[in-house]
Amino acid sequence: MIVQAEELYRFYRSGDEETRALRGVSLDVAAGEVVLVSGPSGSGKSTLLACLGGLDDPDGGIVRVDGHRISHRPEAERAALRARLVGVLFQSGNLIEHLTVAANVDLAQRLAGRRDRRLRDELLDGLGLAGRARAWPSELSGGEAARAGLAVALANRPALLLADEPTGELDQHTEGPVLRLIRRQAGERTAVVIASHSPAVRRLADRILELKDGRAT
């Protein structure tokens, strides 16, 4: 298994108020598998993805990615593991505006301690962006920006790809091709977990994890 998440709990406190974002959620994901995390707003989808990728640390439970424990470590150690093992694709904000598309991918690789221009060029070509490598993010269409964000997320051939509402700003004509690219680029080596309300993502997924009030239903 690429992802092994066991009995995850996450609580947030503000004064006397406590929000129980995750309450004992477990999830295993194999290489090549696409899992949709579904549920109403506030059900814990984004919190679960953050814990899986080491962007947040659960209050209870353990997360392992590709055999490495990513939870309950200092932030610097989580960041190093995340850069090497995890690709993250958000609805927006995947690109640094003052860097070209190619430079964004280069930066993601440098953060993981590598520089592989051949891999970068293969990714951009495979995503139909070879001719846009020198473009600035502000010059990209919505579909191009989504594909460029995917190139950044896959810059290091991650074991785990996390996508939080990755097509939320795309129309249905652009959404389908981007989702097919996620499936194709993941191939058989990468586990994919997507949080989304999209019917198209639901059709793409191999399996669906439904969350309600922080619990798997």
Residue pairs with C-beta under 8 A, 6 or more apart in sequence:
1 28
1 29
1 30
2 29
2 30
2 31
2 65
2 66
2 159
2 160
2 190
2 191
3 27
3 28
3 29
3 52
3 63
3 64
3 65
3 160
3 191
3 193
4 28
4 62
4 63
4 64
5 25
5 26
5 27
5 28
5 48
5 51
5 52
5 61
5 62
5 63
5 64
6 26
6 61
6 62
6 63
7 24
7 25
7 26
7 60
7 61
7 62
8 22
8 24
8 25
8 26
8 48
8 51
8 58
8 60
8 61
8 63
9 20
9 22
9 23
9 24
9 58
9 59
9 60
9 61
10 20
10 21
10 22
10 44
10 47
10 51
10 56
10 58
10 59
10 214
11 18
11 19
11 20
11 21
11 59
12 18
12 19
12 21
13 19
20 213
20 214
21 44
21 47
21 214
22 44
22 47
22 48
22 51
22 58
22 214
23 213
23 214
23 215
24 61
24 215
24 216
25 44
25 48
25 61
25 211
25 214
25 215
25 216
26 61
26 216
27 35
27 48
27 52
27 193
27 209
27 216
29 35
29 160
29 191
29 192
29 193
30 191
31 159
31 188
31 189
31 190
31 191
32 186
32 187
32 188
32 189
32 190
32 191
33 191
33 192
33 206
33 207
34 182
34 183
34 186
34 192
34 194
34 204
34 205
34 206
34 207
35 191
35 192
35 193
35 194
35 205
35 206
35 207
35 208
35 209
36 194
36 195
36 196
36 201
36 202
36 204
36 205
36 207
36 208
36 209
37 45
37 48
37 49
37 193
37 194
37 195
37 196
37 208
37 209
37 211
38 45
38 195
38 196
38 197
38 202
38 208
38 209
38 210
38 211
39 45
39 210
39 211
39 212
40 212
43 211
43 212
43 213
43 214
44 211
44 213
44 214
44 215
45 164
45 195
45 211
46 164
46 195
47 56
47 214
48 195
48 211
49 55
49 162
49 164
49 193
49 195
50 56
51 57
51 58
51 63
51 71
52 63
52 65
52 86
52 160
52 162
52 193
53 65
53 70
53 82
53 86
53 88
53 160
53 162
54 63
54 65
54 70
54 71
54 73
54 78
54 79
54 81
54 82
54 86
55 82
55 88
57 71
57 72
57 73
57 78
58 71
58 72
61 71
62 69
62 71
62 72
63 69
63 70
63 71
64 70
65 81
65 85
65 86
65 159
65 160
66 85
66 159
66 160
68 81
68 85
70 78
70 81
70 82
70 85
70 86
71 78
73 81
82 88
83 108
83 111
83 112
83 113
83 156
84 112
84 113
84 156
84 158
85 158
85 159
85 160
86 158
86 159
86 160
86 161
86 162
87 152
87 153
87 154
87 155
87 156
87 158
87 160
87 161
87 162
87 190
88 153
88 161
88 162
88 163
88 164
89 149
89 150
89 153
89 161
89 162
89 163
89 164
89 166
89 182
90 149
90 163
90 164
90 165
90 166
91 164
91 165
91 166
91 167
91 168
91 169
92 145
92 169
94 145
94 148
94 149
94 152
94 153
95 101
95 104
95 137
95 145
95 148
95 149
95 152
96 104
96 107
96 137
97 136
97 137
97 138
98 136
99 107
99 137
100 133
100 134
100 135
100 136
101 124
101 129
101 132
101 133
101 134
101 135
101 137
101 140
101 148
101 151
102 120
102 124
102 133
102 134
104 137
104 148
104 151
104 152
105 120
105 123
105 124
105 151
105 152
105 155
106 115
106 117
106 120
108 152
108 153
108 155
108 156
109 115
109 116
109 119
109 120
109 155
109 156
112 155
112 156
114 156
119 155
119 157
120 151
120 155
121 130
121 133
123 151
123 154
123 155
123 185
124 130
124 132
124 133
124 151
126 181
126 184
126 185
127 147
127 148
127 150
127 151
127 181
127 185
128 147
129 144
129 147
129 148
129 151
132 139
132 140
132 144
132 148
135 144
137 145
137 148
140 148
142 169
142 170
142 171
142 174
143 170
143 174
143 177
143 178
146 166
146 167
146 169
146 170
146 174
146 178
147 178
147 181
149 166
150 166
150 178
150 181
150 182
150 185
153 161
153 163
154 161
154 185
154 190
157 189
157 190
158 190
159 189
159 190
159 191
160 190
160 191
160 192
160 193
161 182
161 186
161 190
161 191
161 192
161 193
162 193
162 194
163 182
163 192
163 193
163 194
163 195
163 196
164 194
164 195
165 195
165 196
165 197
165 198
166 178
166 182
166 194
166 196
167 174
167 175
167 178
167 179
167 196
167 198
167 200
167 201
168 196
168 198
170 178
172 200
175 198
175 200
176 200
179 200
179 201
179 204
180 204
182 192
182 194
182 204
183 192
183 204
186 192
194 201
194 204
194 205
196 202
202 208
209 216
210 216
210 217
211 217
